[in-house]
Amino acid sequence: MPSHREGRCGTPLIWSGQLTLRSEVDAVVPVLEAQGYAAVPSWRRDGRWELWTQEGNITSGPSETFASREEALAAGRVWRDDR
């Protein structure tokens, strides 16, 4: 499995079965496709939220976590408006 620092695309790992999408990320795919960003509960289950973004066929996330869903969505709006 590649390290985080290598920054490789996870698609081949998903296709090979070595990596699976989290169900909560999979659940927001329609939102990502419609508005380009979505808030997802953190994988750490610590009450924090992640911002996931989609541009074309590239989905990215999370690079940082937020204290609330609203904060993550606000960051998503800023991301969308700046691109």
C-alpha positions as a LaTeX table, in Angstrom:
\begin{tabular}{lrrr}
\hline
Residue & $x$ (\AA) & $y$ (\AA) & $z$ (\AA) \\
\hline
Met1 & 0.00 & 0.00 & 0.00 \\
Pro2 & 1.48 & 3.40 & $-0.93$ \\
Ser3 & 2.27 & 5.87 & 1.79 \\
His4 & 0.28 & 9.10 & 2.14 \\
Arg5 & 3.29 & 11.12 & 0.99 \\
Glu6 & 3.47 & 9.35 & $-2.38$ \\
Gly7 & 0.14 & 10.91 & $-3.42$ \\
Arg8 & $-0.84$ & 8.10 & $-5.76$ \\
Cys9 & $-4.26$ & 7.77 & $-7.29$ \\
Gly10 & $-6.34$ & 5.21 & $-5.43$ \\
Thr11 & $-8.34$ & 4.08 & $-8.46$ \\
Pro12 & $-6.15$ & 1.04 & $-9.31$ \\
Leu13 & $-6.21$ & 0.01 & $-5.65$ \\
Ile14 & $-10.01$ & 0.21 & $-5.61$ \\
Trp15 & $-10.27$ & $-1.81$ & $-8.83$ \\
Ser16 & $-7.92$ & $-4.46$ & $-7.44$ \\
Gly17 & $-9.88$ & $-4.74$ & $-4.19$ \\
Gln18 & $-6.96$ & $-3.57$ & $-2.03$ \\
Leu19 & $-8.80$ & $-0.39$ & $-1.10$ \\
Thr20 & $-12.53$ & 0.08 & $-0.59$ \\
Leu21 & $-14.59$ & 3.25 & $-0.57$ \\
Arg22 & $-16.06$ & 4.18 & 2.79 \\
Ser23 & $-19.83$ & 3.81 & 2.69 \\
Glu24 & $-20.34$ & 7.37 & 3.93 \\
Val25 & $-18.24$ & 8.70 & 1.03 \\
Asp26 & $-20.00$ & 6.45 & $-1.44$ \\
Ala27 & $-23.34$ & 7.79 & $-0.15$ \\
Val28 & $-22.48$ & 11.40 & $-1.09$ \\
Val29 & $-21.43$ & 10.68 & $-4.68$ \\
Pro30 & $-24.68$ & 12.18 & $-6.06$ \\
Val31 & $-24.05$ & 15.36 & $-4.03$ \\
Leu32 & $-20.45$ & 15.53 & $-5.27$ \\
Glu33 & $-21.66$ & 15.17 & $-8.85$ \\
Ala34 & $-24.34$ & 17.84 & $-8.40$ \\
Gln35 & $-22.49$ & 20.57 & $-6.48$ \\
Gly36 & $-18.83$ & 19.55 & $-6.52$ \\
Tyr37 & $-18.36$ & 19.21 & $-2.76$ \\
Ala38 & $-19.83$ & 17.37 & 0.20 \\
Ala39 & $-19.33$ & 17.03 & 3.95 \\
Val40 & $-18.66$ & 13.55 & 5.31 \\
Pro41 & $-18.26$ & 12.43 & 8.93 \\
Ser42 & $-14.60$ & 11.82 & 9.76 \\
Trp43 & $-13.34$ & 8.26 & 9.45 \\
Arg44 & $-12.00$ & 8.63 & 13.01 \\
Arg45 & $-15.57$ & 8.86 & 14.34 \\
Asp46 & $-14.48$ & 11.78 & 16.51 \\
Gly47 & $-17.37$ & 14.12 & 15.69 \\
Arg48 & $-15.38$ & 16.04 & 13.09 \\
Trp49 & $-16.30$ & 16.45 & 9.42 \\
Glu50 & $-14.30$ & 16.10 & 6.21 \\
Leu51 & $-14.66$ & 18.11 & 3.03 \\
Trp52 & $-14.64$ & 16.01 & $-0.15$ \\
Thr53 & $-14.51$ & 17.71 & $-3.55$ \\
Gln54 & $-15.02$ & 16.62 & $-7.13$ \\
Glu55 & $-13.78$ & 18.32 & $-10.26$ \\
Gly56 & $-14.55$ & 16.49 & $-13.48$ \\
Asn57 & $-13.89$ & 12.83 & $-12.76$ \\
Ile58 & $-11.39$ & 13.53 & $-9.95$ \\
Thr59 & $-12.66$ & 13.15 & $-6.38$ \\
Ser60 & $-10.44$ & 14.40 & $-3.56$ \\
Gly61 & $-10.60$ & 14.39 & 0.19 \\
Pro62 & $-10.03$ & 14.85 & 2.98 \\
Ser63 & $-7.13$ & 17.22 & 3.45 \\
Glu64 & $-8.43$ & 18.67 & 6.69 \\
Thr65 & $-11.29$ & 18.18 & 9.13 \\
Phe66 & $-13.81$ & 20.65 & 10.50 \\
Ala67 & $-15.60$ & 20.95 & 13.84 \\
Ser68 & $-19.04$ & 20.83 & 12.24 \\
Arg69 & $-20.82$ & 19.83 & 9.06 \\
Glu70 & $-21.71$ & 23.48 & 8.50 \\
Glu71 & $-18.03$ & 24.52 & 8.66 \\
Ala72 & $-17.09$ & 21.82 & 6.15 \\
Leu73 & $-19.86$ & 22.91 & 3.79 \\
Ala74 & $-18.81$ & 26.57 & 4.13 \\
Ala75 & $-15.26$ & 25.56 & 3.16 \\
Gly76 & $-16.76$ & 23.69 & 0.20 \\
Arg77 & $-18.57$ & 26.81 & $-0.98$ \\
Val78 & $-15.33$ & 28.79 & $-0.76$ \\
Trp79 & $-13.51$ & 26.05 & $-2.70$ \\
Arg80 & $-16.21$ & 26.04 & $-5.39$ \\
Asp81 & $-16.28$ & 29.83 & $-5.69$ \\
Asp82 & $-12.47$ & 30.03 & $-5.96$ \\
Arg83 & $-12.06$ & 27.48 & $-8.74$ \\
\hline
\end{tabular}
